[in-house]
Amino acid sequence: MVVAAWCTEPLHGVHPAVVALVGAVATVAPGLGTMRLKEAPAAVPWRLLVFLAATTAMGMAVTTSGAARWLGGAVFGAATGPALPPAWLFLAVVVAVSAAAHLVLQSRSARSSVLVPLVIAASSEAGVAPAAAAFASTAAAGFCQTLPSSAKPVALFDTVGGVPTYTSRDLMRTAAVVGPVTAALVLAFALWVWPPLGLPLR
């Protein structure tokens, strides 16, 4: 019901935060909820919530303070310069950095909130359309299967009540194959598939 209320916000006009609050109250309501009120605080991943809030605030600060342009030049400087680089070179750097970002930032939304401002700032200097660069970065940032700490779902199912799931070695073996394939597919789509669909590179 919460997801349905979020999707239909234009119809009823209730703020998403209010919908989430009502859903949380319903979850612990006697006779309706799935857990008791005193159990709810212990079930909330507080460290993860604080982490997400902090990275979201950091992404906004990077965007509004002007640090995005400076950091973009530092991170993507290899693909920019006095002469405009080939679009594929800049996009290859963007895809590689975005795909590797899961080793530092656990949340995909946090990765995008930090990376997209940097990519947009650097893309103007590289002569690449900001929308195309941001889209490729966001798609590549979805790769997150290298370590148990690389993403919330991976960490969540790493240990399930004594049931064997997977090990760090399993994840790294999978990532060694899936990572390069993911990056190559995102780059190929950014260069040859998305432009004819309305997302030009220049």
Secondary structure, DSSP 8 states (H G I E B T S, - for coil): -HHHHHHTHHHH---HHHHHHHHHHHHHSTTTSSS-TTTHHHHS-HHHHHHHHHHHHHHHHHHHHSHHHHHHHHHSGGG--SS---HHHHHHHHHHHHHHGGGT-S-HHHHHHHHHHHHHHHHHHHT--HHHHHHHHHHHTT---SSGGGSHHHHHTTSBTTB----HHHHHHHHHHHHHHHHHHHHHIIIIITGGGT----
